[in-house]
Amino acid sequence: MQIICTVLRRQQLNKMRHGKKHNHLGRKAEHRQALLANLTIALITHKRITTTLAKAKALRVHMEPLVTKAKDDSTHNRRVVFSYLQNKEAIKELFDVIGPKIGDRPGGYLRIIKIGFRRSDASDMAMIEFVDFNDLYNPGGAETKTAGKVRRSRRGGGAKGKTETTTAEVVETEATEVVDTTEEAAAETTEDKE
């Protein structure tokens, strides 16, 4: 009997985390969903909250799809997001204020900033906030975004055209410098002859 118990304990200890992609945060599924819903509501209402780093990372994974749904204001999307949050005021804020402001951003709506350690238990603390609602990091907001918006590809095709134009400009400037130096040299030789 004792041998069977020892074998079962070894099997339980040797289990690996295959297929478990999200952080369980030390809670059962219902408790974790309630925690993430409450953190999401707090973040929508206040635009910035302070929590532990693990909770902030789990909240970002949980909330990014909800914010993506808020970009398209339809009844279906409102009902889907309401099924996660169960809070009418948060839904109104998300779809009426946050959705239009982040409408042109292709993801990455939240920013996590590490702020040190908690004094009591020395856990990593972080501040999570909406990227478009922080005026310190992006002053001017929409004006700077539209002015500096450039599409780039990863293939490097755009860089080839830029190098051609820059080399053409360099060749022109070198040619004008060569002409200027030859004219100066000709002027010096004529002065020497005189």
C-alpha positions in Angstrom: 0.0 0.0 0.0 2.8 2.4 0.9 4.5 1.7 -2.4 1.4 2.7 -4.4 1.0 6.0 -2.5 4.7 6.8 -3.1 4.3 6.1 -6.9 1.1 8.3 -7.0 2.9 11.2 -5.2 5.8 11.0 -7.7 3.4 11.1 -10.6 1.7 14.2 -9.2 5.0 16.0 -8.6 6.3 15.2 -12.1 3.4 16.8 -13.9 4.5 19.6 -16.3 2.7 22.7 -17.4 2.0 21.7 -20.9 -0.8 23.7 -22.5 -1.3 26.1 -19.5 -0.5 29.4 -21.1 -2.0 32.0 -18.7 -1.0 32.8 -15.2 -3.4 31.3 -12.6 -2.5 34.0 -10.1 -3.0 31.4 -7.2 -6.7 31.4 -7.7 -9.4 29.1 -9.0 -11.0 29.9 -12.4 -14.1 31.8 -11.1 -12.1 33.8 -8.6 -9.5 34.7 -11.3 -12.3 35.8 -13.7 -13.9 38.0 -11.0 -10.5 39.5 -10.1 -9.7 40.4 -13.8 -13.2 41.8 -14.3 -12.8 44.0 -11.3 -9.4 45.2 -12.4 -10.7 45.9 -15.9 -13.6 48.0 -14.5 -11.2 49.9 -12.3 -8.8 50.6 -15.2 -11.6 51.7 -17.5 -12.9 54.1 -14.9 -9.6 55.6 -13.7 -7.5 55.1 -16.8 -4.5 54.1 -14.6 -4.2 51.7 -11.7 -1.4 50.3 -9.5 -1.2 46.6 -8.9 1.3 43.7 -8.8 3.3 43.0 -11.9 1.8 39.5 -12.4 -1.7 40.9 -12.1 -0.9 43.7 -14.5 0.5 41.3 -17.1 -2.6 39.0 -16.8 -4.9 42.1 -17.0 -3.2 43.2 -20.2 -3.8 39.8 -21.9 -7.4 39.8 -20.6 -8.2 43.4 -21.6 -6.6 43.9 -25.0 -9.3 41.9 -26.9 -12.1 43.8 -25.1 -10.6 47.2 -26.1 -10.3 45.9 -29.7 -14.0 45.1 -29.6 -14.7 48.6 -28.3 -13.2 50.1 -31.6 -16.3 48.9 -33.5 -19.4 50.2 -31.6 -22.1 47.6 -32.3 -24.8 46.1 -30.1 -23.2 42.6 -30.5 -19.8 43.9 -29.3 -21.3 45.7 -26.4 -23.1 42.5 -25.3 -19.9 40.4 -25.7 -17.9 42.8 -23.5 -20.8 43.1 -21.0 -20.7 39.3 -20.6 -17.1 39.7 -19.3 -17.6 42.8 -17.1 -21.2 43.0 -16.0 -21.0 46.7 -15.4 -23.0 49.2 -17.6 -21.1 52.3 -16.6 -17.8 50.7 -17.6 -19.2 49.6 -20.9 -20.4 53.1 -21.7 -17.0 54.6 -20.8 -15.2 51.9 -22.9 -17.3 52.3 -26.0 -18.0 56.1 -25.8 -14.7 57.5 -24.6 -11.9 55.0 -24.9 -13.0 53.3 -28.2 -13.0 56.5 -30.4 -9.7 57.7 -28.9 -7.8 54.5 -29.7 -9.6 53.9 -33.0 -6.6 54.1 -35.2 -4.1 52.2 -33.0 -3.5 48.6 -34.2 -3.1 47.0 -30.8 -0.9 47.8 -27.8 -3.5 49.9 -26.0 -2.0 49.4 -22.5 1.4 50.3 -21.0 2.9 48.6 -17.9 5.5 50.5 -15.9 7.4 48.9 -13.1 7.4 51.0 -10.0 9.5 49.0 -7.6 8.7 46.7 -4.7 5.9 46.7 -2.1 7.2 47.4 1.4 5.3 44.7 3.2 6.1 41.6 1.1 8.5 42.9 -1.5 6.4 41.9 -4.5 7.0 43.6 -7.8 4.5 46.5 -8.3 3.5 48.0 -11.6 1.3 50.7 -12.9 -0.9 49.8 -15.9 -2.5 52.6 -18.0 -4.0 53.4 -21.4 -1.3 54.6 -23.8 -3.5 57.3 -25.3 -4.6 58.8 -22.0 -1.2 59.7 -20.7 -0.2 63.2 -21.6 3.3 63.0 -20.0 4.6 60.3 -22.4 2.8 61.5 -25.5 2.2 65.3 -25.3 0.1 66.6 -28.1 -1.6 63.2 -28.6 -3.2 63.1 -32.1 -1.2 66.0 -33.6 2.1 64.1 -33.2 0.6 60.8 -34.3 -0.7 62.1 -37.7 2.4 64.1 -38.5 4.9 61.3 -37.9 2.9 58.4 -39.2 5.0 56.4 -41.7 4.3 52.9 -43.0 7.3 50.7 -42.9 7.6 47.1 -44.1 10.0 44.5 -42.7 11.3 43.5 -46.1 13.6 46.5 -46.5 12.1 47.6 -49.9 11.5 51.2 -48.7 15.1 51.5 -47.4 16.4 50.8 -50.9 14.5 53.7 -52.5 15.7 56.0 -49.7 19.4 55.1 -50.2 19.0 55.7 -53.9 17.7 59.2 -53.3 20.3 60.0 -50.7 23.2 58.7 -53.0 21.8 60.8 -55.8 21.8 63.8 -53.6 25.3 63.0 -52.5 26.5 62.7 -56.1 24.9 66.1 -56.9 26.6 67.8 -54.0 29.9 66.2 -54.8 29.6 67.3 -58.4 28.9 70.9 -57.4 31.8 70.8 -55.0 34.1 69.5 -57.8 32.9 72.2 -60.2 33.5 74.9 -57.5 37.0 73.5 -56.7 37.9 73.4 -60.5 36.7 77.0 -60.9 38.8 78.1 -57.9 41.8 76.3 -59.2 41.4 77.9 -62.6 41.1 81.3 -61.0 44.3 80.7 -58.9 46.3 79.6 -62.0 45.2 82.7 -63.9 46.3 84.9 -60.9 49.7 83.1 -60.8 50.2 83.8 -64.5 49.6 87.4 -64.0 
